Each structure stands twice: as structure tokens, then as C-alpha cells.
Amino acid sequence: MSVKDLWEGLPKNEIKARRAAGVARWQRRWYGPDLNPKGRPREHKRNYPEAQKAQAYMDDAAHKGTPKAKRLQQQSVTVRTLMERHLEAISDRKPKTVEANNYHAAKVLERFGDSVVTALIPTEIEVWSQRPGVAAESRKKQLEILRACIKRAIRDKLIDTDVTDGIVVSLPRSEQAHYTSDQLNAIVASAASLVDQGFLAIMGFMGLREGEVRHLEVRDVTGETLVVRDPKTPAGRRILPIPEAVKPVLTAIIGDRSGTELVFDSPRLPG
């Protein structure tokens, strides 16, 4: 078993051309239990992109399976390697979620990208997670995506310990005022249009977030209930009863429409 650099010895212009074309650079070779036509162990090969050098060596070490190989494997695992694996695994999320994940991951990589995971010090991560000048919400999300990629690596048996365990970013909380039913009715009635009334009524009386309301489709209104689909997770959904205060305005907005049309069309963009 070995890892070979397929670009070794090539002239610089050829390396540049291969890099631009995305040609695989690293090749792992090993012999399997199966035999070739001559009765000898068959040689297997797997190619890796240039950025996956560490992954090639990790796979090779994992294949060898010896304690020494495992130590070498863990000593080669950087935060960047784990983060790239994690982002690839969650790349099927909604575009806005993927964009946010990439942004927060980039902030993690700015600080810890080339650090070997097993050499990270929890206190160092904790100090970074409390750094001034960055909103608590952003610091929390960045810690969460670092923790997520580390936990994925533990699950895949690439590393043994979660160095983020016990580190918390606390969000500032303030007591929120709650409207009474009469106050909500007054707010809804004062809205400039029927669409605005429906939007406010659903948020106020049913507790939906703005993004959830904007993603409502006509088919989601089923008689006495409303199907709420999570815009971040396609599989996520919940069913809520429609309050009497919401039914008339919601029925008026939908009219005779059906199917996957949005209940609330965007005022700026079609659909």
C-alpha cells in the first residue's frame, strides 16, 4: 500500500494546466484479497484531487489498520480536511443554508484550518469562541460547525476526542413582550392590504417564522390544518390547526388557486 504523487517530476506549465483542469494528483495503491488472471493478488488504485492529499494518506493508514498506522492517520488530520468532508456531506441543504455554512466554515478555517485536530487545545478554542468584535450569533454558529465536523470525524473513527466538548457561546436574551388577542386583531386589522393582514395573522396567531410563512404553498392549507415545511430541511414538516381568527383572511387570499403556488407571492421577484 502506498500513496503516489502523479504529478511528480512534471514541468511547471504542465502542473499548472493539470491544476486548472482539475486532474487527480494523488493515487493510492493497494493489493486486495482477490487474484488477477495470473493467480497473484490484484492491485487496486484510487485517485484523489490535489486538495485531498491528507484524505489519501488517511485512507491508506486506515487500510493498514495497525496501531502505528492509526497514530499516523490521526497526526495527519487537519481541521481543513475534516471541514471539507463535512461541508461536502451537507451540500444538499437549501442554497441559503449552504451559503451560511460555507461562510461560517471559512471563519473557522481562517483560525484553525491548518491545525492538526489532535493538537488543538480546548482553551484555545474557547478563547476564540469568545473573541470580541463578532456577534454572539455568528460565534455560536462557527463553534457549532467546528463541533459538527469533529463529531463526524469521531463517528468515522478518524479521531477519538471532541476538543470542543463543554465549550458554549451564550446568546444575550431579553424578555419579549407578548400581545393579547385583542392587540393582535387590532394590528392585523390595521394592515394596508389583505395579503399583509394574512401574513401578520399567521405569524401572530400561529407562531410561524417569517421564512416559514414565505414558503407556504396553497396545497399546505388542508381544510382545518396548515402544513408547515421547514425551508432549511426539506424533510422537516409539522401540521398545525388553523385558528378561527386566521381562516377568513387565509381563505380570501388563496381564492380558487391550488397546487404548489405560493400563498404569499414575493412583491419583488416572481414566485
Phi, psi and omega in degrees: 000139181196164175241128185241140175273108183288346180263000185301130177086357181283150176293158185300320181294327178290320177298318179298318180294319180293323179296318180295327181274354179072030180289139180301141182252321187256140180230124177261132180238139176205162178258130180265179179285344180282161185247150174275176182304338180271003178084014180254158178305133183282135177275133178248152181224146173218130181262148181231145174298165184303322184286352184253034177302313181298322180296322179298315179291325178296315179296321180294317180293320180295325180292323180293322170072006180276158178304320180295319180297320180296320178296317179297321179299311183293328180287348180258356184275115177259164177300323181299317180300313182292322181293319179297320178296318182293315181297322178295323182290334182249024183284356180270006180287175177301148183308318180294323179292318178299318179299316180293318179299316180296322179296310183290326177296321179298323178293323176295316184292332176302323184265319189238006188310311185265007179282137173288130188300318183290347179262358180291144178253124182308319181298324179297319178292320180296316178298317178298321182290345180252014186298142182284163176084359179236134182301143181301322180299318179292317179298323179295313181295324180290321175295320182295320182285329173295314180298320182296318181289329177289318179295325176297320180293323177295317178299323180275004177063032175273328175222171185250335192233141175266104183284353177266000184301129177088353179272129186229140170251113182274134178267140177294134182236140176229151181290128181264135177286144180245136179277148172280169179300319180296320179293319178297317178300320180294319179296314180298316182295333183276354181296150188288334184219167178298321180297316179296323178298315180296318181299312181292324181295317180293316179294317186285315186270340183246351175074023179280150174281159183303315181299323179293321180293319182295335181267000180296135176250158183302323180295342181286343178270105186240086178066253184266358185233164178232127177270119181255119181258132180288118182294342181269331183233106184306328183279345184281131177201153175215156183244126183238145174288145180269119180296154180300327182292341184261331187306309185299313183290324179293319178296320180294322181291319183288319181060231181258016179286161180207174174076218189266012175298144177288140176297318180244102178292147178293135178287347184249321185238142176304130179079000000 
